[in-house]
Amino acid sequence: MKYKNTTVTTLIAATLLSACAMQPKKENTTAKYHLHFYGAKNDSFSGQDLPLKIDLLEGDMPNSIGHGVHTSKFPLTYAIECNQDKSACKHAVVKTDIEFSASNIDEKTIKVSGILHSEMGRNLTTSMSSSSFSGTTQVLSMRVPDSVELINETKVDQRFEKTLKIGEKYEIKGLAGVHVDINFQ
């Protein structure tokens, strides 16, 4: 009798194992984020072929989500705001950083929340890590000459929270026309 029970148990176990092996493997549902940074506006350009907002830097920074706070520092940009006939212009340096966290709600939906730090002034400095050389940090400064009228000296922390579908873009606005688009793939 013991021999028959062992054979039946072995057959059931072999059937269950082969059924599991035939199940499709579940894909990794961890999304990656992409940030697109658009620098400060510059009204001093004229011409119909130039956009009102100049795209100073656009880049993809794919990173996995779901673990901790993600931080990105963007290059300093130079803003120029002019009156309609461009006879008077004001200038400012704009500094932009973003901190955010994101988590999967399901396979097609991401919840993202954070702060876009935006600062405008006459003389600003930022430090940026180099991706080319591990551990290298560059300190960058930009200054509006004292003889030029300043747009403003201000700092804004733009808080955001949004539920996004995979592939959907979300725009976070900073000072002087700066904005960052974030999406998940």
Residue, then its C-alpha position, 0 to 999 in steps of 0.5 A: m500500500k505504501y508503494k501506491n501512495t508514494t507513486v500518486t504523491t510523486l505524480i501530483a507533485a510532478t504535475l504541479l511543478s510542470a504547471c508552474a513552469m508553463q506559467p508566463k513569467k511576470e514582467n518587472t513593473t518598475a518604471k523609469y523616470h525621465l526629466h526634461f529641463y527647459g531653461a529660462k525665457n529670453d525675450s531679447f531674441s526676435g524673429q518668428d522662427l525662434p520660440l518664446k521659450i528657449d530649450l537650453l538643455e533637454g535630457d533623459m535621466p532614466n532611473s528606477i522608482g519606488h525607493g527613496v527621494h530622487t534629486s536632480k540639479f539643473p544648470l543655471t540659466y539666464a533670464i531676460e524679460c523685455n517690454q514689447d518693443k524691447s527698449a527696456c530689458k531686465h535680467a536674472v540668473v535662475k537656479t532650479d533643483i527638483e526632489f521627488s518620490a514616486s511609487n507604483i499604484d499598479e502596472k500602468t499608474i505612478k504616484v509622484s510628489g515632490i518640490l521644484h526649487s526655483e530661485m532667481g537673483r543677481n548672483l547664484t551658484t550651484s554645484m553639479s556632480s559630473s557623470s564622466f568622473s565619479g565623485t567629481t563636483q563642479v561649482l558653477s556661478m553666474r552673475v548679472p552685471d550691476s549695471v543691468e536692471l534685475i527682474n527680481e530676487t526671489k525663491v519659490d518652492q513649487r510643491f506637486e503631487k500627481t497620479l500619472k499614467i505610464g507615458e503621460k507627461y507632467e509639467i512643473k513650472g519654476l521662475a522666469g519660464v523654467h519648467v521641468d517635464i517628468n514622465f515614466q516609461 
